Amino acid sequence: MRVVYAPRSRRDLGNIRNFIAAESGSRLVADHYLARLLDACDSLAILPERYPPYRYAPGWRMMPFENYLVFFQVHGDDVRVGHVRHAARKPFRS
């Protein structure tokens, strides 16, 4: 399968990187964290159904990664990462 990042998820990832860089004071720390998050997202190419459907938004699945949640959909041979957000936020609704 192929992992595709929606524009919203790309913005989310950029915002996460900027937040971590500001909080840690290190762009290197932020880049390392983002690389690990992207590796986790890219792993969705293999058996994305291992993550459960997300009960608040039909058609979506959710993968936890540390303090973040990755929301994605499976369409044919594509896994579309639609949104990445901090787990402490209110539930995502499509």
N, C-alpha and C positions, 0 to 999 in steps of 0.2 A: 504494500500500500504506500501511498504518497501522503506526506503531511504538508498541508497548505495552511498558511497563516493569513487570517482575515485582517483587513486594515485595522479594525478595532484591537485585535490582539497584538498587532505590531506596536500600536500606540501604548497599550498596556505594558508591554515589555520594556519599552523606552522609559515609561514613567517609573517602573520598578527599578530599573537601572539608575535613573537619576536620584530616586529616593534613597537607595542604598548608598550611592556615592556621597550624597549630602550627609546622611546619618553617620557613615563610617569615616568620612573625610578622605576616602580613597577610591579613586576610579578603578584601580586594580582589583580591589575587593568586589566592587560592583560588577566588573567585567567577569570575574571568576564565578560569582553567583549566577549571573545571567547565562553564562556558558553551561553551567550545571542544569539550570532550568530548561534551556533549549534542548540539551541532551535528553532530559526526561520527556519533553514534548515530542522530540523526534522518535523516541521509543514507541510512540503510539502507532507507528507504521507496522508494528508487529503485534497482532492480537489486541486491538483497541477495545474489544468487547470485554476484556478482563476488568474494566472499570464499569461500575453500575450506572444505570440510567439515573439522571438527576430528577428528583421528584417534583421540583418546583417549575421545571421548564421541559415539557414533553419534547422528545426528539434529541435531547442533549444528554451527554454523559459528563462525568466529572472525575478528574484525576487530581488527588492531593499531591502537593509538593511543598514540604516544610510548612511555612505559614501561608502558602498561596494555594488557590484552587484553579485548575485549568479546565475550562469548559470547551467541549468539542462535540462535533457531529460526524457520523460516518455516512458518506455518500458514495456508494459503489466502491471504487478503488481509492477514494480520497478520504483522508481524515482532516476535517477542517477545524482548526483551533480558532474559536470565535472570541474568547474572552479569558483573561487571566486577572484574578483579583485576590486581595487579601482575604483570608478565611474569616476574619473578625467582622467583615462587612455584612450588611443585610443580605438575605438570599437573592441570588441572581434570578431574574425572571426574563425569559426570552423576549 
